[in-house]
Amino acid sequence: MREIMKKNKRVPKVLMIGPGRDVMGGISTVVNSYYELGLDKKVELRYISTMKDGNKLKKLVIALKSYIEFIKCVKDYDIVHVHMAAQASYTRKSVFIKKAKQAGKKIIIHQHSADFDEFFFKQSDDKKRKQIKNIFAMADTVIVLSEEWAEFFGNNICDSSKIMILYNGVIIPLYYKEDYSDKNVLFLGRLGKRKGSYDLLKVIPSVLEKVPSAHFYLGGDGDIDYSQKIINENGLQEHVKLLGWVRNEEKEVYLKKCSTFVLPSYHEGMPMSVLESMAYGLAVISTNAGGIPQIIEQGINGYRIEAGCLNELERALVYVLNNEKAKKELGRSARKRIEDKFNAERNIDRLYELYQKINV
């Protein structure tokens, strides 16, 4: 018994695998919050980047270098914590998971994908689905972002007893929004169909008929040229601005500038952009995709619409933009929701507890 207690008290050595910390996307935002909140002070933490932005050759070189680094150092760690999405991310990470299993390490698969269901059922044949199940069977714990994803993985891919729900969390800003008089709307996410940015661009002309002073700021990579073409064809240049990918100080500028946030997504895990916007006190309009219903309580701290329903999207935007009092109430409730349930500091504590639990 004393030996077990001593081992439990030993600082866990964690080898974490994921995309580069400067890569555009939600996973890097989550990982960076771990460092900001001192996870690397609680455990012995090493992070290996398996992917960086760039062309296919650059990505291949990075993947090979990261695997060589992993092979050299995995023996020195107790736990391998793998951040994974679908498609190429799954393929890359499966190689690391197999090697970690061969090395006898405890394995955590942290699943962030917004469309793993489509990847599993529509993009994989029977042989591939069997391989996916085998990879997840190697994990000691599978972390998912919401109850919906826990049900999906438990019913289709892995033993539900090894699933842990860990909501994405954000660092609560010191800033507290007071002025809700503006009619500025922010969108943060990859431009394209999945995040619903095309739907947003379709309804903006009709929104402007009812709210002529509205301005829309779209931050994200993706289909920038096509989005700009839509803006130009509809004469929206004075009201819609494409920001490109924004991060850190620039993102904070727009979170303060806008009092409304919109993300009309078709597929999601648990979007960091919604959490961040709510933490800054914005009134949020989103959909029922993925874990969003776990965040937004309808009409209390935001509004959820059906993905693809343009009439609902237009009505929600017009109502919020024209109703400062409602916008303020939604924003204040949103901030409290994040403070109470999606504070990243609690995630650090839960991760540390998990590391201690499986490191026996």
Long-range contacts (C-beta under 8 A, 24 or more apart in sequence): 4-360, 7-359, 7-360, 8-356, 8-359, 8-360, 10-359, 11-42, 11-43, 11-44, 12-43, 12-44, 12-78, 12-79, 12-352, 12-355, 12-356, 12-359, 13-43, 13-44, 13-76, 13-77, 13-78, 13-79, 14-43, 14-44, 14-45, 14-46, 14-77, 14-78, 14-79, 14-80, 14-81, 14-355, 15-46, 15-48, 15-70, 15-73, 15-74, 15-77, 15-79, 15-80, 15-81, 15-105, 16-45, 16-46, 16-47, 16-48, 16-80, 16-81, 16-82, 16-83, 17-47, 17-48, 17-50, 17-66, 17-70, 17-80, 17-81, 17-82, 17-83, 17-93, 17-96, 18-47, 18-48, 18-49, 18-50, 18-82, 18-83, 19-49, 19-50, 19-51, 19-52, 19-83, 19-89, 20-49, 20-51, 20-52, 20-53, 20-62, 21-47, 21-49, 22-52, 23-49, 23-51, 23-52, 23-53, 24-53, 24-221, 24-245, 24-247, 26-112, 26-168, 26-269, 26-271, 26-272, 26-273, 27-83, 27-85, 27-112, 29-272, 30-83, 30-112, 30-168, 30-272, 31-83, 33-169, 33-170, 33-171, 33-344, 33-347, 34-347, 34-348, 34-351, 36-171, 37-171, 37-344, 37-345, 37-348, 38-348, 39-348, 39-351, 39-352, 42-348, 42-352, 43-352, 43-355, 44-77, 46-73, 46-77, 50-92, 50-93, 50-96, 51-89, 51-92, 63-92, 67-95, 67-96, 67-99, 70-96, 70-99, 71-99, 74-99, 74-100, 74-103, 74-105, 75-103, 77-105, 78-105, 78-106, 78-359, 79-105, 79-106, 79-107, 79-108, 79-355, 79-358, 79-359, 80-105, 80-106, 80-107, 80-108, 81-108, 81-110, 82-107, 82-108, 82-109, 82-110, 83-110, 83-112, 84-109, 84-110, 84-111, 84-112, 84-113, 85-111, 85-112, 85-113, 85-114, 85-116, 86-113, 86-115, 86-116, 86-118, 86-119, 87-119, 87-123, 89-113, 90-116, 90-119, 90-132, 90-135, 94-131, 94-135, 97-135, 97-138, 97-139, 98-135, 98-138, 100-138, 101-138, 106-140, 106-358, 106-359, 107-138, 107-139, 107-140, 107-141, 108-139, 108-140, 108-141, 108-142, 108-143, 108-354, 108-358, 109-135, 109-136, 109-139, 109-141, 109-142, 109-143, 110-143, 110-166, 111-142, 111-143, 111-144, 111-145, 111-149, 111-153, 111-269, 112-145, 112-269, 113-269, 114-194, 114-265, 114-267, 114-268, 114-269, 114-271, 114-289, 114-290, 115-194, 115-267, 116-149, 116-152, 116-153, 117-152, 118-267, 120-156, 120-157, 132-157, 133-157, 133-158, 140-358, 141-354, 141-358, 145-269, 145-270, 145-290, 145-291, 146-269, 146-270, 146-290, 146-291, 146-294, 147-291, 147-294, 148-290, 148-291, 148-293, 148-294, 149-269, 149-290, 149-291, 164-354, 166-347, 166-350, 166-351, 167-270, 167-291, 167-294, 167-341, 167-342, 167-347, 168-269, 168-270, 168-271, 168-272, 168-275, 168-291, 168-342, 168-347, 169-275, 169-342, 169-343, 169-344, 169-345, 169-346, 169-347, 170-272, 170-275, 170-276, 170-279, 170-338, 170-342, 170-343, 170-344, 171-279, 171-344, 171-345, 172-279, 172-338, 172-339, 172-343, 173-252, 173-279, 173-280, 175-252, 175-256, 175-280, 176-281, 176-335, 177-256, 177-259, 177-280, 177-281, 177-282, 177-331, 177-335, 179-259, 180-259, 180-283, 180-324, 180-327, 180-328, 180-331, 181-259, 181-324, 182-257, 182-258, 182-259, 183-211, 183-213, 183-214, 183-215, 183-260, 183-321, 184-214, 184-215, 184-216, 184-217, 184-257, 184-258, 184-259, 184-260, 185-214, 185-215, 185-216, 185-217, 185-258, 185-260, 185-261, 185-262, 185-317, 185-321, 186-216, 186-217, 186-219, 186-254, 186-255, 186-257, 186-258, 186-260, 186-261, 186-262, 186-277, 186-282, 187-216, 187-217, 187-218, 187-219, 187-220, 187-261, 187-262, 187-263, 188-219, 188-220, 188-246, 188-251, 188-261, 188-263, 188-273, 188-276, 188-277, 189-219, 189-220, 189-263, 189-265, 189-271, 189-273, 190-220, 190-221, 190-222, 191-218, 191-220, 191-221, 191-222, 191-223, 191-224, 191-226, 191-227, 191-242, 192-222, 192-223, 193-266, 194-265, 194-266, 194-267, 195-220, 195-222, 195-263, 195-264, 195-265, 195-266, 196-263, 196-264, 196-265, 196-266, 196-287, 196-307, 196-308, 197-222, 197-223, 197-227, 197-264, 198-227, 198-230, 199-264, 199-308, 199-310, 199-313, 200-262, 200-264, 200-313, 201-227, 201-230, 201-231, 201-234, 201-236, 201-240, 202-310, 203-310, 203-313, 203-314, 203-317, 204-234, 204-236, 204-239, 204-240, 205-234, 205-236, 206-314, 207-314, 207-317, 207-318, 207-321, 208-236, 208-239, 210-318, 210-322, 211-317, 211-318, 211-321, 211-322, 214-239, 214-317, 214-321, 215-239, 215-240, 215-241, 216-240, 216-241, 217-241, 217-243, 217-254, 217-257, 217-258, 218-242, 218-243, 219-243, 219-244, 219-245, 219-246, 219-251, 219-254, 220-244, 220-245, 220-246, 221-245, 251-276, 255-280, 255-282, 256-280, 258-282, 259-283, 259-327, 259-331, 260-284, 260-285, 260-317, 260-320, 260-321, 260-327, 261-285, 262-286, 262-313, 262-317, 263-287, 264-305, 264-307, 264-313, 265-289, 265-290, 265-292, 265-307, 266-307, 266-308, 268-292, 270-294, 270-295, 275-338, 275-342, 277-334, 278-302, 278-334, 278-335, 278-337, 278-338, 278-342, 279-334, 279-335, 279-338, 279-339, 279-342, 280-335, 281-331, 281-332, 281-334, 281-335, 282-331, 282-334, 283-320, 283-326, 283-327, 283-328, 283-330, 283-331, 283-334, 284-330, 284-334, 285-313, 285-316, 285-317, 285-320, 295-337, 295-342, 297-333, 297-337, 300-330, 300-333, 301-330, 301-333, 301-334, 301-336, 301-337, 302-330, 302-334, 303-330
